[in-house]
Amino acid sequence: GTQPPLLQQGLTRANVGAVALSD
């Protein structure tokens, strides 16, 4: 998308964390 790299990285890390916690 057009999101800044830092924001995109943050969202990715949040997703990975959420998946890990859910699993």
HTML snippet that shows the backbone in 3Dmol.js (N, CA, C, O; Angstrom):
<script src="https://3Dmol.org/build/3Dmol-min.js"></script>
<div id="view" style="width:600px;height:400px;position:relative"></div>
<script>
const pdb = `
ATOM      1  N   GLY A   1       0.822  -1.206   0.000  1.00  0.00           N
ATOM      2  CA  GLY A   1       0.000   0.000   0.000  1.00  0.00           C
ATOM      3  C   GLY A   1       0.857   1.258   0.000  1.00  0.00           C
ATOM      4  O   GLY A   1       2.013   1.243  -0.424  1.00  0.00           O
ATOM      5  N   THR A   2       0.268   2.340   0.483  1.00  0.00           N
ATOM      6  CA  THR A   2       0.987   3.615   0.511  1.00  0.00           C
ATOM      7  C   THR A   2       1.434   3.955   1.921  1.00  0.00           C
ATOM      8  O   THR A   2       1.840   5.083   2.198  1.00  0.00           O
ATOM      9  N   GLN A   3       1.360   2.974   2.812  1.00  0.00           N
ATOM     10  CA  GLN A   3       1.735   3.210   4.205  1.00  0.00           C
ATOM     11  C   GLN A   3       3.249   3.274   4.349  1.00  0.00           C
ATOM     12  O   GLN A   3       3.965   2.589   3.618  1.00  0.00           O
ATOM     13  N   PRO A   4       3.750   4.084   5.280  1.00  0.00           N
ATOM     14  CA  PRO A   4       5.186   4.167   5.543  1.00  0.00           C
ATOM     15  C   PRO A   4       5.736   2.819   6.000  1.00  0.00           C
ATOM     16  O   PRO A   4       5.024   2.055   6.650  1.00  0.00           O
ATOM     17  N   PRO A   5       6.993   2.514   5.670  1.00  0.00           N
ATOM     18  CA  PRO A   5       7.607   1.227   6.038  1.00  0.00           C
ATOM     19  C   PRO A   5       7.481   0.923   7.525  1.00  0.00           C
ATOM     20  O   PRO A   5       7.182  -0.209   7.906  1.00  0.00           O
ATOM     21  N   LEU A   6       7.709   1.932   8.368  1.00  0.00           N
ATOM     22  CA  LEU A   6       7.650   1.700   9.815  1.00  0.00           C
ATOM     23  C   LEU A   6       6.250   1.274  10.232  1.00  0.00           C
ATOM     24  O   LEU A   6       6.091   0.360  11.041  1.00  0.00           O
ATOM     25  N   LEU A   7       5.233   1.936   9.681  1.00  0.00           N
ATOM     26  CA  LEU A   7       3.857   1.599  10.034  1.00  0.00           C
ATOM     27  C   LEU A   7       3.532   0.197   9.540  1.00  0.00           C
ATOM     28  O   LEU A   7       2.922  -0.597  10.256  1.00  0.00           O
ATOM     29  N   GLN A   8       3.942  -0.103   8.311  1.00  0.00           N
ATOM     30  CA  GLN A   8       3.682  -1.425   7.743  1.00  0.00           C
ATOM     31  C   GLN A   8       4.343  -2.504   8.583  1.00  0.00           C
ATOM     32  O   GLN A   8       3.748  -3.552   8.836  1.00  0.00           O
ATOM     33  N   GLN A   9       5.575  -2.250   9.016  1.00  0.00           N
ATOM     34  CA  GLN A   9       6.293  -3.224   9.841  1.00  0.00           C
ATOM     35  C   GLN A   9       5.554  -3.425  11.156  1.00  0.00           C
ATOM     36  O   GLN A   9       5.432  -4.551  11.638  1.00  0.00           O
ATOM     37  N   GLY A  10       5.064  -2.340  11.735  1.00  0.00           N
ATOM     38  CA  GLY A  10       4.335  -2.419  12.997  1.00  0.00           C
ATOM     39  C   GLY A  10       3.076  -3.262  12.851  1.00  0.00           C
ATOM     40  O   GLY A  10       2.769  -4.087  13.711  1.00  0.00           O
ATOM     41  N   LEU A  11       2.353  -3.052  11.761  1.00  0.00           N
ATOM     42  CA  LEU A  11       1.133  -3.817  11.528  1.00  0.00           C
ATOM     43  C   LEU A  11       1.461  -5.293  11.343  1.00  0.00           C
ATOM     44  O   LEU A  11       0.753  -6.166  11.846  1.00  0.00           O
ATOM     45  N   THR A  12       2.541  -5.563  10.618  1.00  0.00           N
ATOM     46  CA  THR A  12       2.942  -6.953  10.391  1.00  0.00           C
ATOM     47  C   THR A  12       3.296  -7.625  11.707  1.00  0.00           C
ATOM     48  O   THR A  12       2.876  -8.751  11.974  1.00  0.00           O
ATOM     49  N   ARG A  13       4.072  -6.925  12.529  1.00  0.00           N
ATOM     50  CA  ARG A  13       4.478  -7.489  13.819  1.00  0.00           C
ATOM     51  C   ARG A  13       3.253  -7.716  14.702  1.00  0.00           C
ATOM     52  O   ARG A  13       3.188  -8.704  15.434  1.00  0.00           O
ATOM     53  N   ALA A  14       2.288  -6.809  14.634  1.00  0.00           N
ATOM     54  CA  ALA A  14       1.065  -6.937  15.427  1.00  0.00           C
ATOM     55  C   ALA A  14       0.288  -8.167  14.971  1.00  0.00           C
ATOM     56  O   ALA A  14      -0.243  -8.915  15.792  1.00  0.00           O
ATOM     57  N   ASN A  15       0.224  -8.372  13.652  1.00  0.00           N
ATOM     58  CA  ASN A  15      -0.476  -9.531  13.110  1.00  0.00           C
ATOM     59  C   ASN A  15       0.188 -10.823  13.551  1.00  0.00           C
ATOM     60  O   ASN A  15      -0.487 -11.759  13.978  1.00  0.00           O
ATOM     61  N   VAL A  16       1.507 -10.874  13.448  1.00  0.00           N
ATOM     62  CA  VAL A  16       2.256 -12.070  13.848  1.00  0.00           C
ATOM     63  C   VAL A  16       2.028 -12.350  15.329  1.00  0.00           C
ATOM     64  O   VAL A  16       1.826 -13.499  15.723  1.00  0.00           O
ATOM     65  N   GLY A  17       2.061 -11.303  16.147  1.00  0.00           N
ATOM     66  CA  GLY A  17       1.849 -11.466  17.583  1.00  0.00           C
ATOM     67  C   GLY A  17       0.447 -11.979  17.877  1.00  0.00           C
ATOM     68  O   GLY A  17       0.261 -12.850  18.727  1.00  0.00           O
ATOM     69  N   ALA A  18      -0.540 -11.435  17.170  1.00  0.00           N
ATOM     70  CA  ALA A  18      -1.926 -11.834  17.387  1.00  0.00           C
ATOM     71  C   ALA A  18      -2.122 -13.300  16.999  1.00  0.00           C
ATOM     72  O   ALA A  18      -2.797 -14.055  17.699  1.00  0.00           O
ATOM     73  N   VAL A  19      -1.527 -13.687  15.886  1.00  0.00           N
ATOM     74  CA  VAL A  19      -1.640 -15.073  15.422  1.00  0.00           C
ATOM     75  C   VAL A  19      -0.987 -16.014  16.425  1.00  0.00           C
ATOM     76  O   VAL A  19      -1.529 -17.074  16.738  1.00  0.00           O
ATOM     77  N   ALA A  20       0.184 -15.619  16.927  1.00  0.00           N
ATOM     78  CA  ALA A  20       0.899 -16.452  17.891  1.00  0.00           C
ATOM     79  C   ALA A  20       0.069 -16.621  19.166  1.00  0.00           C
ATOM     80  O   ALA A  20      -0.014 -17.715  19.725  1.00  0.00           O
ATOM     81  N   LEU A  21      -0.543 -15.525  19.617  1.00  0.00           N
ATOM     82  CA  LEU A  21      -1.342 -15.587  20.837  1.00  0.00           C
ATOM     83  C   LEU A  21      -2.602 -16.414  20.607  1.00  0.00           C
ATOM     84  O   LEU A  21      -3.018 -17.176  21.480  1.00  0.00           O
ATOM     85  N   SER A  22      -3.211 -16.262  19.424  1.00  0.00           N
ATOM     86  CA  SER A  22      -4.438 -16.996  19.128  1.00  0.00           C
ATOM     87  C   SER A  22      -4.153 -18.488  19.005  1.00  0.00           C
ATOM     88  O   SER A  22      -4.951 -19.322  19.435  1.00  0.00           O
ATOM     89  N   ASP A  23      -3.012 -18.811  18.414  1.00  0.00           N
ATOM     90  CA  ASP A  23      -2.655 -20.201  18.185  1.00  0.00           C
ATOM     91  C   ASP A  23      -2.105 -20.785  19.486  1.00  0.00           C
ATOM     92  O   ASP A  23      -1.735 -21.959  19.529  1.00  0.00           O
TER      93      ASP A  23
END
`;
const viewer = $3Dmol.createViewer("view");
viewer.addModel(pdb, "pdb");
viewer.setStyle({}, {cartoon: {color: "spectrum"}});
viewer.zoomTo();
viewer.render();
</script>
